[in-house]
Amino acid sequence: MYITVKNKFIISIILTLANLALLLYIAIPWIQSLSSEFGLIMSIIIICGIAIGPGLLNFFLIISTILDKQKDIQIFDKPNEDVSILVAAYNEEELIYETLKSVSQQEYGGKIYLFALDNNSKDNTKLEIMRGIKDFSRDDLIIEYIFEPKQGKFHALNTGLKLVKTNKVITLDADSWVYKDAISNLVARMENEECVSVAGATMVRNSRDNLLTKMQEWDYFLSIAAVKKMQGLFQGTLVAQGAFSIYDTKLIKEYGGWYDCIGEDIVITWKMLYEGHKVYYEPKAIVFTSVPIKLKVLFNQRVRWARGMIEGFRRFKPWNFYKNKYVIFLTFIDIAIVYFDFAFVFFLIPGIIACFFGYTQIVGIITLFTIPLNFISFSILLWKERKYVFKPMGLKIRRNIKGYVAFLLTYQMIMSPAALLGYFKELTRSKRKWK
């Protein structure tokens, strides 16, 4: 039975409100107990921030993901339209050759024009690009080396954009491996939907490096993918990420290219949504990216991501997305996430520490229920991802129990502090860095 997007949204909201009633019923004794220490208002703020709010968001995510059933990419004709790819690179000598190789192995019906944009690298990035041009260039894959002296990813992308003559343009990170048929699936989704952009699916390439990359595998595989599926269901994917997404070339050129900001992909996506355009997500357009292996690098990456979201809010307020009522709702979720990050750092983490000293008002038995609930919700997401994406694509989920446990128990302790620092840096206009 076909269910419209509007009805899926209504169903998700009704079930989430029912879940809210249940959570409030469970939380009333907790609120009453905490009120003796902090007062009623503060107790509600604390408990909503560390338990009720995240629980509702998690529940809405699960329901909308279960309801999500877009047209399978297999029913679309193989695209044969020429397409351009922009690969911005800064000090990427280790992996950019492999990135070019993965593009060369794509089975695509049209010509691919790939612009390798060297953003003033200090290593052997140019030599590796030239090696790739020599080894992989052919009639249907034209690779061109472009040097951009101005530091900043948006400078490199905009320099490449000036050279694009195809109707569609793809951005691709220089440390990525494009999985089979990814380009075809990305183009096909855009050709068969009334949209101006489609975000691809990003998975972790180096998940076996250490425990940190093993945790990130689950973050990309479950959290990030689930959020994008939910947003895509409501035709408002909030980030057509620069790592692997496709855009309408004419529209991007009308905007003057990508903006001068850290979150250039966020801001350009919000500009499209602000004008009432639709942005989709294609789970079978898979690219494997190399994630940070050091905690400091991961922390700084998430600081940049958080800054990018605030950059988006500077230019576009949630209530201004009136041309797409679903995007209003989705951007308000982002505001709620800022609150949840604050609550996690300033309420939950101190509450966990206090618990070890016998003070269990903030973190006690009831808080422990979030662990099995998270396990259940992630299991549902895992089942759907395996059935509808990995199995049809000939992929297998690698055994990664240690990473999964560490992801459930500790990952947010890295993410929330990094996000808070990112919010603060952007609000105070601190100096920006690409990497």
N, C-alpha and C positions, 0 to 999 in steps of 0.2 A: 504494500500500500504506500503510495506516494504522499509524503507530508511536506507541505510548503515550508519555506524558511520562516515565515511569520508564525506558523503553528508550532514549529520546532522551538522557536524562541519562547512562545507562550507556555508550552509544556515545560520547558526548562525552568522558567521563572516560577510557575506554580509549584513544581516539585521542590524547588529550592526554598520557597517560602514555607512549605510544609516542613522541610528540614530545619528551617530557622525556628519554628515553633517547638520542635523536639529539642533542639540545642538549648533554647532558652529555658525549657522545663528542666533539663538536666543541670543547667548552670545556675539556677536560682539559689540553691543552698551554697554554692561556691561564692556567688556574689555577696550573699548575706554574711558569710564567714569573713570575707575580705573587707567588707564595709566597716567592721569594727576597728580595722587598722588604718584604712585609707579613706573612708567615707564612701557613700554610695556612688557618686559621679565618677570618682577616680577608679573605683572597683570595676564599674562598667567599662570604662575606657581600657583598663588593663586586660580584662577577660575577653572583650570583643577583639582586641588587638592580637592576643596570643592564641586564642582558641576559636571563638565563634566566627569571626571574620574569615580567617584562613579556612576554617571548616566549610563555610558556605561557598567560598570560592572554589575549593576543591570539589565539592558536591556538584556545583553548576558545571564545572569542567567535565566531570565524569558523565553527567546526563547529556550534555550537548555532544560529547564525543560519541556516546552510544547512538544518538540520533543521527549523527553525521553519516550520510550515504550519498556522495556525489557520483556523477557518471563515471564509470570506469574508463580509464584512459585507452583501454584496448579497443573500445568501440569507435574511436576516432580514426580518421584516415591518417596515414603517415605524412607528416608535413614535408613539403619540398621547397618552401620559401627560403631565400637566402637570409642569413642572420649574421649579426656582428657580435663579437665578444670582446669586452674590455677587461684586461687583467692588469691591475695596478700592483706594482712590485717595489718594495723597499727592502733591500738587503735580504733577498730571497734566493741566494745562490744554491742552497741545499735542496730545494724542492721544486723550483719553477720549471726545470726541465721535465720532471715527472708530470707536472700539471699539463704542460703542452702535449706530452705523450698521451695522457688520458683523453684529451680532446681529439687527438689524431685517431684514436681507436673507436670513436663514436660512429655509429651507422646512421647517418643523417642524409635526407633526400636532397637538400639544397647545398649551396656553397656556404662555407663558414669563413668569415673574415675576422681574424683574431689580431687584436692590437695589444702587444706586450708593452706596457707603459712603465718604463724605468723611472721611478720617482727619486732621481739623484742618489742612487744606491752607492755605498762605499765599499762594497765587496765585489764579487765576480758575477753579479746578476746579469750584466750585459753579455758576458761570455757564454753563460748558460742559455740565455735566450737565443743567441746567435747559433749555438750548437743545436738547439731545438728547431730553429728555422731551417738549418741545413738538413736535419734528419727527418722532419715531419711535413715540410711544405709540399703541397701537390696541387693539382688543378682545383680540387674542391675544398682545400684548406689553405688559405692564404694568410701567412703569419708575417706581421710587420713589427719591427722594433721601433719604439718611439721613446725619446728621452725628454723628461720633464724636469727642469731644474728647480722649480718652486716646490718646496717641501709641503706635503699635505695631500692626502688621498684624493680630495675633491679636485685639486689642481690636475692631477694625473687623469682622473676620469673625464674631466671637462676637455682636456686636450685631446683625448681619444674620441670623445663624442663629436668633435668638429669633423672628424674623418669618416664618421659612420654615414653610409648612404642607404642602408637597409631599413625597412620599416620597423624592425624589432632589434633591440640591443640587449645583450646579456652582460651582467657583471659577474666576475668570477675571482675569488681570492687566489693569490699566487702560490699558496701552499696546499692546494686542494687536488683531490683525485675525482674526476667526473665518472660516475658509474655508468654502465652501459645503458643506452637509450635515454639518458637523462635530458639531453638537449632536445631530443624529439618529444619527450613527454612534456617538457616545459613549454615548448612552442605549441604543441597540440592543445594543451589546456587553454592557452591564451587565444588560440584561433577559434576555439569552440565555446567560449564564454564571452559575455559582454563585459569585458574587463580591460584595464590598461596595464596591468602588471600581474605577475604570478611569482610567488616565492617558492623556491625549491626546498627540498628537505636536506638539512645538514646533519651528518653523522660524524662520529669521531674516528679518525684514521689511525691514531697512535695510542689506542686504549690499553696496550700492553706495556707501555713504558714504565709506569709506576702506579701507586695507589691513587694519586691525584688524577691521572688521566682515566683510570678505571671509574672513578666517581663521575667524571665529566661525561663518560659514555652514557651513563644512565640519565644525566641531566639533559643531554641532547636527545636521547632516544625516547624518553618519557616526558619530562617537563616541557621542554621547548617545543617538541613535536605536537604534544597535546594542546598546548596553548595556541599554536598556529592552526591546528585543525579546528579548534573551537572558533577562532576568529575568522578563518576561511569559510566556515559554515554560514556565518552571518555576513559574508561578502565584504569583510573589513579587516583583512590581515594587516596588523598595525606596523609590521616591519617587513618590507620586501628586502631582505638583508642583502648587503653587498657581496656576501660570500657566494651566492648563486641565486640570482633572480633575473627575470626578463621584464622589459619595459617597452612601452610605445615610444619609439624614437622621437617622433614629431612632438609629442607632448612634453618629453623631457627637454627638448630643445626650446620649446615655447617658454618653459620655466627658466631658461638661461643655464640649464645644466644643474649639477649638484651644488648644494649650498656650502658656504664656508663655515663648517661646523664639524665637530667630532662625529656626531651621529648623522652623517649626510644621508644614509639610507633611511633612517627614521623620518627625518624632516621631509624628504622628497615623497615618501609614502604618505605622510599626513597631508601634504599639499594635494596629492591626488584624491585622497578621501574627502578632504575639505571641499573640493569642487564637485563632489557627488559621484566620483568614479568608483568602480569596484576593483578590489584587489583580492586575488584568490591565492590558494596554497595547493601545491601539487606534491603529495607525499611520495610519488614514484619518480620524481625528478631528483635523484639522490646524488649528493656530492659528499665525499669524505674529506674532512678538514683536519689539519694537525692542531691540536689544542695545547695549551701551555703545560709544560712538565714541571715548572717551578711555581711554588705558591705565590711568590711575589708577582710573577708575570700574570698569573690567573687573576690575582687580586686587582692589579692595575687594569686588566682587560675589563673586568666587571665594573670598575670605577668609570671607565670610558662609556660603557653601555648605559649606565645610570645617568651620566651626564647627557648622553644623547636623548634620553627620554625627556629630561627637563628642557633641553633645547627645543624639542617638539612642543612642549607646553608653552614655552615663551612665544612661539609663533601662532599656535592654534589652541584655543581653549575648547574643552569638551563640548560645551553648549553651542559652539559655532559649527559643529558637524551636523547641522539640521537637515542637510540633504540626504543623510543616511542615519536614521535613528538608531540603528544597531551600533554604529561607530561611537555615538554619544555614550552608550552604555559601556562599550569596551574601553574607551578612554577613561571613564570614571573608575573602572576596575584598576587601571594603572595608578590612579590617585590613591585608591585603597591600598595598593601594594606599597606605596611610600609609607603609609601609616603602619602597615604590618611589619615592614623592615624596622621602623622606629620602635615598635612594640617588642619585636624580637630582641633587639640590642639592649634596650633600656628596661624592659620588664622581664622577658623570659630568661635571658642569660643570667641576670642577677638572681632571679627566682630559682634557677637550677643550682647556683652556688649556695644560696640560702638553704636550699633543701638538704644539702650535705651537713648543715649545722643544726638540723632539726626544725627549721622554719618551713612549713609545707603549705602555707596559705596560698602562695602564688603557684608553685609547682608541687603538686601532690599526686595522689592516686588517680584523680580524674584526668590529669594532664597526660598520664601514661597511656590513656586510651587512644591518644592521637597516633601512637606508633602502629598498632594493628590496623587502625583506620587508613593510615597512609599506605600500609602494605596492601590492603584490600584494593584501594583505589588504583595504585600503581599496577597491581596484578591485572585489573580490568584493562588498563591502557596497554599493558604488555601483550595481553591476549589479542586485542584488536590490531595492534601494530604487526604482530606476527602473522595473523590470519590474512589481513587485507593488504599488507605492504611487503613484508619480508618474504613470505612464502611465494607469492606470485612473482617476485623479482629474483627468485633463486638465491636469496640470502638466508643465512642462519644466525640466530642470536648466540653469540659466544658466551661460554660459561664465565661468569663474573660475579660470584657470590660476595667476595670480600668488598668489591667495589660497590655492590648494591647495599650491603649493610652499612658501609661507611657513608654512602650517599644519604641513606635514610636518617642516620644518627648525627652526622657532623657537617654535612655540606652547607646547610643554611647558616652555620656559624661563620662560614667564609663569605657567603653571598650577601647577607644583610649588612654587615659592617662595611663591605666594599661599596654596596649600593648607597648607604648613608653618606659615605665620604664623597661619592660621585655627585649626589644631590647637592651637598654642601659646596663642593668645588664649582659646580656650575652656577649656583645661586650667588656665589661670591666672585664669579668670573675669573677663576684662577687660570694660569697659563695652560694652554692645551698642548697635548702631545699625541701624535698618531700612534706610536707604540710605546 
